[in-house]
């Protein structure tokens, strides 16, 4: 087991072009704000897909006690037993990263229930100090495994974590607070990830450019004009462009900010299946003037 957080994946991808049934011609605006009325503007969309080669599991090492020193001893013991449990599995491509150690005051169960009812916390129970950290397990090399094999491996990791005392899923306090404010707590336990996007990206862009030219040629033919050179290209959507930094939300529904190091662009799914990579471009083509057509024909 390797505890370093970097993973290099080699992904073999299958390409599938998605072509919506309609093209859209429209006016476009250049960076100066001027409306450009000439030419033909169309959307071009390309999509490729590949199976994930990495699974990420989120856990917590957590301990509570009335005294901070006691909580720290219990926390260290929980983390040690959890890491030892993963070591015993002898999974060469398993990496464990610890993030976000926190220390907080935790009210008693009675005080929490009274707070949920909007009452003053006058319960007799003593508050405790809680120490916790996030543990991210990353297992690479799953692309060629069957769904049954992936499920069995993930189950083995989860069982080992539970037996060692690690927490899985939202805490009771997070569930109660999310319920009170009408939000869903962060509950994604397992994520399937593709990190190596170079080949997927290249294929999706090629498909999007081909799609845009096909649409523009169709509109030019139907309107009796000749399509000219490309006058402008704008990216409308590219998968993974917004996935470089993970942002988590607290039980109140407010963002807690980015955690950990900035991540390289990646795409994720909660299911072990082919994950699509999409590119959408807005391309503006010129229309060849009639005089230029005649000159070329002569």
TORLO-60443 format. One line per field, with one value per residue (C-alpha): x, y, z; chain; residue in one letter; residue number from 1. Coordinates in Angstrom, 1 decimal, decimal comma, always signed. Example, Ala and Ser with C-alpha at 12.3 -4.5 7.8 and 13.67 -1.06 7.14 Angstrom:
x: (+12,3_+13,7)
y: (-4,5_-1,1)
z: (+7,8_+7,1)
chain: (A_A)
res: (A_S)
n: (1_2)
This chain:
x: (+0,0_+1,3_+0,3_+1,4_-1,5_-0,4_-1,9_-1,0_-3,6_-3,5_-7,0_-8,0_-11,2_-14,0_-15,3_-19,0_-20,2_-23,4_-25,1_-28,3_-31,0_-31,0_-28,4_-28,6_-27,6_-27,3_-25,6_-22,4_-20,7_-16,9_-14,9_-15,4_-19,1_-19,8_-22,5_-21,2_-24,0_-22,1_-21,5_-23,0_-22,7_-23,4_-22,9_-20,6_-20,8_-18,5_-18,6_-16,2_-16,4_-14,2_-14,4_-12,9_-9,5_-9,6_-12,1_-12,0_-13,6_-14,1_-13,9_-13,3_-11,1_-13,0_-12,9_-14,6_-14,0_-14,7_-10,9_-8,9_-6,0_-8,3_-9,9_-6,4_-5,4_-8,6_-8,2_-4,6_-5,6_-8,5_-6,4_-3,6_-6,0_-7,6_-4,3_-3,0_-6,2_-5,6_-1,9_-3,1_-5,1_-1,8_-3,3_-0,3_-2,3_-4,0_-3,1_-4,4_-4,4_-5,3_-6,9_-8,5_-7,8_-10,3_-11,1_-14,5_-16,8_-19,6_-22,7_-24,4_-27,1_-29,7_-28,5_-28,5_-32,1_-33,2_-31,4_-33,2_-36,5_-35,4_-35,0_-32,2_-29,6_-30,1_-29,7_-27,5_-25,3_-21,7_-20,2_-17,2_-14,2_-14,3_-11,2_-11,6_-9,8_-10,9_-9,3_-9,4_-8,7_-7,7_-7,4_-6,2_-6,2_-9,9_-10,7_-10,3_-12,1_-15,7_-18,4_-18,6_-14,9_-15,0_-17,9_-16,2_-13,0_-14,8_-16,8_-13,6_-12,2_-15,4_-15,6_-12,0_-12,6_-15,7_-14,0_-11,1_-13,5_-13,5_-16,7_-18,5_-21,1_-22,5_-22,4_-25,7_-25,0_-24,6_-27,8_-29,8_-28,5_-29,1_-32,6_-33,3_-32,2_-33,8_-30,5_-28,8_-25,5_-22,4_-23,0_-21,1_-19,2_-17,6_-16,5_-15,2_-12,7_-10,9_-7,8_-6,0_-8,1_-5,6_-6,9_-10,5_-10,2_-8,5_-11,2_-14,0_-12,6_-12,1_-15,7_-17,0_-15,1_-16,4_-19,9_-19,8_-18,6_-21,2_-24,0_-22,6_-22,3_-25,9_-27,2_-25,1_-26,4_-30,0_-29,6_-27,8_-24,5_-20,9_-19,2_-16,0_-13,2_-13,6_-13,9_-14,2_-14,4_-15,7_-15,8_-19,2_-18,7_-15,8_-16,1_-13,8_-13,0_-14,7_-13,4_-9,9_-10,8_-13,2_-15,7_-17,6_-20,7_-21,5_-24,8_-26,1_-25,7_-22,9_-19,7_-16,7_-14,2_-11,7_-10,0_-6,7_-4,4_-5,7_-6,6_-5,8_-8,9_-10,9_-14,3_-16,2_-19,3_-21,0_-21,5_-18,9_-19,7_-18,4_-18,1_-18,8_-16,4_-18,2_-17,1_-19,4_-18,1_-19,6_-18,0_-18,6_-17,9_-17,7_-19,9_-18,0_-19,2_-20,8_-18,0_-15,3_-17,2_-17,4_-13,7_-12,8_-15,1_-13,6)
y: (+0,0_+3,4_+6,5_+9,0_+10,8_+10,8_+8,3_+7,9_+6,1_+4,8_+4,8_+3,1_+4,8_+4,1_+7,0_+7,7_+10,9_+12,4_+14,6_+16,3_+16,6_+20,3_+23,0_+26,5_+29,6_+32,8_+36,2_+36,1_+38,8_+39,4_+40,2_+44,0_+43,6_+44,2_+42,1_+40,1_+39,5_+37,9_+34,2_+31,1_+30,2_+26,7_+24,5_+21,5_+18,7_+15,8_+13,0_+10,2_+7,8_+5,4_+3,1_+4,5_+3,3_+4,6_+4,2_+6,7_+5,9_+8,6_+7,6_+9,4_+8,6_+10,0_+9,9_+11,8_+12,2_+14,8_+15,6_+16,6_+14,4_+11,4_+12,2_+12,5_+9,0_+7,5_+9,2_+8,0_+4,5_+4,5_+5,9_+3,4_+0,4_+1,6_+2,0_-1,3_-3,0_-1,6_-2,7_-6,3_-6,4_-6,1_-4,2_-2,8_-0,1_+1,2_+4,7_+6,4_+10,2_+11,9_+15,4_+18,0_+17,1_+19,0_+19,5_+20,5_+20,7_+18,1_+18,5_+15,6_+13,7_+15,3_+18,8_+18,1_+16,9_+20,0_+22,2_+20,4_+21,4_+25,0_+24,9_+26,1_+23,5_+23,0_+19,2_+17,8_+15,8_+16,8_+18,0_+16,2_+17,1_+15,5_+15,0_+13,7_+13,6_+12,5_+9,4_+9,1_+5,6_+5,5_+2,2_+2,3_-0,4_-1,3_-0,6_-4,2_-5,7_-6,9_-5,0_-8,0_-7,9_-4,1_-4,5_-7,2_-5,2_-2,0_-4,1_-5,6_-2,1_-0,8_-3,9_-3,5_+0,2_-0,6_-3,3_-1,0_+1,7_+4,2_+6,1_+5,7_+8,2_+11,3_+11,5_+11,7_+15,4_+16,1_+14,2_+16,0_+19,4_+18,7_+17,6_+20,8_+23,1_+21,0_+20,0_+16,7_+16,1_+15,2_+11,5_+10,3_+7,3_+5,9_+7,7_+6,2_+8,5_+9,0_+11,1_+10,7_+12,7_+13,6_+11,0_+11,5_+15,3_+15,1_+12,8_+14,9_+18,1_+16,4_+15,2_+18,6_+20,3_+17,8_+18,1_+21,9_+21,8_+19,3_+21,5_+24,6_+22,9_+21,7_+25,2_+26,7_+24,1_+24,6_+28,4_+28,3_+29,7_+28,5_+27,9_+29,8_+29,8_+29,7_+33,2_+32,3_+29,5_+29,6_+26,8_+26,5_+23,4_+21,1_+18,2_+18,4_+22,1_+22,7_+19,6_+20,8_+21,6_+19,7_+21,9_+20,4_+21,6_+21,7_+20,5_+24,1_+23,9_+26,4_+25,7_+25,0_+25,9_+23,7_+20,9_+19,3_+20,1_+21,3_+18,3_+17,8_+17,8_+14,6_+13,2_+11,1_+8,9_+7,2_+4,1_+1,8_+2,3_+4,2_+7,9_+10,4_+13,3_+16,1_+19,2_+21,8_+24,5_+27,6_+28,0_+30,9_+30,3_+32,9_+32,9_+33,1_+36,1_+35,5_+37,4_+35,2_+32,0_+33,3_+34,1_+30,7_+29,0_+31,1)
z: (+0,0_-1,0_+1,0_-1,6_-3,2_-6,9_-9,4_-13,1_-15,2_-18,7_-20,2_-23,4_-24,5_-27,0_-29,0_-29,7_-31,5_-30,2_-32,9_-31,9_-34,6_-35,1_-35,8_-34,4_-36,5_-34,6_-34,1_-32,1_-30,0_-30,1_-27,0_-27,6_-27,3_-31,0_-32,6_-35,6_-38,1_-40,9_-41,5_-40,1_-36,4_-35,2_-32,1_-32,5_-29,9_-29,4_-26,8_-26,0_-23,1_-21,1_-18,1_-14,8_-13,7_-10,1_-7,2_-4,3_-0,9_+1,8_+5,4_+8,8_+11,7_+14,7_+18,5_+21,3_+25,0_+27,8_+27,9_+24,9_+25,9_+26,1_+22,8_+21,2_+22,5_+21,2_+17,8_+17,3_+18,2_+15,7_+12,9_+13,6_+13,6_+10,4_+8,5_+9,8_+8,5_+5,0_+5,2_+5,9_+2,7_+0,7_-2,2_-4,1_-5,9_-2,8_-1,5_+1,6_+2,1_+5,3_+5,1_+7,2_+10,9_+13,0_+16,7_+17,9_+20,9_+20,6_+22,7_+24,4_+22,6_+24,9_+24,1_+20,4_+20,5_+22,4_+19,8_+17,0_+18,6_+18,8_+22,6_+24,8_+25,5_+29,3_+29,3_+32,1_+29,7_+29,5_+26,2_+24,7_+22,6_+19,1_+17,0_+13,4_+10,0_+6,5_+5,0_+1,2_-0,1_-3,8_-5,6_-9,2_-11,9_-11,8_-15,5_-16,6_-13,6_-13,8_-11,9_-9,5_-8,8_-8,2_-5,8_-3,9_-3,5_-2,4_+0,1_+1,5_+2,0_+3,7_+6,0_+7,0_+7,8_+9,9_+11,8_+12,6_+14,0_+11,1_+10,4_+7,1_+5,7_+7,4_+11,2_+13,3_+13,9_+10,2_+9,4_+12,1_+11,1_+7,4_+8,2_+10,2_+7,3_+4,6_+2,9_+2,0_+3,7_+1,7_+1,3_-1,7_-0,2_-3,4_-6,5_-9,8_-11,5_-14,8_-14,2_-17,6_-19,9_-22,7_-25,2_-24,3_-24,7_-28,1_-29,5_-28,1_-29,6_-33,0_-32,9_-31,9_-34,8_-37,3_-36,0_-36,3_-39,9_-40,8_-39,4_-41,1_-44,4_-44,2_-43,4_-46,3_-48,7_-47,7_-48,1_-51,4_-50,2_-50,0_-46,7_-46,1_-43,5_-39,7_-38,3_-34,6_-32,1_-28,5_-25,9_-24,4_-22,3_-21,6_-19,1_-16,1_-16,5_-13,1_-11,3_-10,4_-6,8_-4,6_-2,6_+0,2_+2,0_+5,7_+7,1_+6,8_+3,0_+3,0_+1,1_+3,4_+0,8_-1,1_+0,7_+0,0_-2,9_-6,2_-8,3_-11,9_-14,2_-13,9_-14,4_-11,9_-11,5_-8,6_-10,7_-12,3_-15,9_-18,9_-18,1_-20,9_-21,7_-23,6_-25,5_-26,9_-29,2_-30,9_-34,3_-36,8_-40,5_-43,2_-46,2_-49,5_-51,6_-55,0_-56,8_-55,2_-56,2_-59,8_-59,9_-58,7_-61,2_-64,1)
chain: (A_A_A_A_A_A_A_A_A_A_A_A_A_A_A_A_A_A_A_A_A_A_A_A_A_A_A_A_A_A_A_A_A_A_A_A_A_A_A_A_A_A_A_A_A_A_A_A_A_A_A_A_A_A_A_A_A_A_A_A_A_A_A_A_A_A_A_A_A_A_A_A_A_A_A_A_A_A_A_A_A_A_A_A_A_A_A_A_A_A_A_A_A_A_A_A_A_A_A_A_A_A_A_A_A_A_A_A_A_A_A_A_A_A_A_A_A_A_A_A_A_A_A_A_A_A_A_A_A_A_A_A_A_A_A_A_A_A_A_A_A_A_A_A_A_A_A_A_A_A_A_A_A_A_A_A_A_A_A_A_A_A_A_A_A_A_A_A_A_A_A_A_A_A_A_A_A_A_A_A_A_A_A_A_A_A_A_A_A_A_A_A_A_A_A_A_A_A_A_A_A_A_A_A_A_A_A_A_A_A_A_A_A_A_A_A_A_A_A_A_A_A_A_A_A_A_A_A_A_A_A_A_A_A_A_A_A_A_A_A_A_A_A_A_A_A_A_A_A_A_A_A_A_A_A_A_A_A_A_A_A_A_A_A_A_A_A_A_A_A_A_A_A_A_A_A_A_A_A_A_A_A_A_A_A_A_A_A_A_A_A_A_A_A_A_A_A_A)
res: (X_X_X_X_X_X_X_X_X_X_X_X_X_X_X_X_X_X_X_X_X_X_X_X_X_X_X_X_X_X_X_X_X_X_X_X_X_X_X_X_X_X_X_X_X_X_X_X_X_X_X_X_X_X_X_X_X_X_X_X_X_X_X_X_X_X_X_X_X_X_X_X_X_X_X_X_X_X_X_X_X_X_X_X_X_X_X_X_X_X_X_X_X_X_X_X_X_X_X_X_X_X_X_X_X_X_X_X_X_X_X_X_X_X_X_X_X_X_X_X_X_X_X_X_X_X_X_X_X_X_X_X_X_X_X_X_X_X_X_X_X_X_X_X_X_X_X_X_X_X_X_X_X_X_X_X_X_X_X_X_X_X_X_X_X_X_X_X_X_X_X_X_X_X_X_X_X_X_X_X_X_X_X_X_X_X_X_X_X_X_X_X_X_X_X_X_X_X_X_X_X_X_X_X_X_X_X_X_X_X_X_X_X_X_X_X_X_X_X_X_X_X_X_X_X_X_X_X_X_X_X_X_X_X_X_X_X_X_X_X_X_X_X_X_X_X_X_X_X_X_X_X_X_X_X_X_X_X_X_X_X_X_X_X_X_X_X_X_X_X_X_X_X_X_X_X_X_X_X_X_X_X_X_X_X_X_X_X_X_X_X_X_X_X_X_X_X_X)
n: (1_2_3_4_5_6_7_8_9_10_11_12_13_14_15_16_17_18_19_20_21_22_23_24_25_26_27_28_29_30_31_32_33_34_35_36_37_38_39_40_41_42_43_44_45_46_47_48_49_50_51_52_53_54_55_56_57_58_59_60_61_62_63_64_65_66_67_68_69_70_71_72_73_74_75_76_77_78_79_80_81_82_83_84_85_86_87_88_89_90_91_92_93_94_95_96_97_98_99_100_101_102_103_104_105_106_107_108_109_110_111_112_113_114_115_116_117_118_119_120_121_122_123_124_125_126_127_128_129_130_131_132_133_134_135_136_137_138_139_140_141_142_143_144_145_146_147_148_149_150_151_152_153_154_155_156_157_158_159_160_161_162_163_164_165_166_167_168_169_170_171_172_173_174_175_176_177_178_179_180_181_182_183_184_185_186_187_188_189_190_191_192_193_194_195_196_197_198_199_200_201_202_203_204_205_206_207_208_209_210_211_212_213_214_215_216_217_218_219_220_221_222_223_224_225_226_227_228_229_230_231_232_233_234_235_236_237_238_239_240_241_242_243_244_245_246_247_248_249_250_251_252_253_254_255_256_257_258_259_260_261_262_263_264_265_266_267_268_269_270_271_272_273_274_275_276_277_278_279_280_281_282_283_284_285_286_287_288_289_290_291_292_293_294_295_296_297_298)
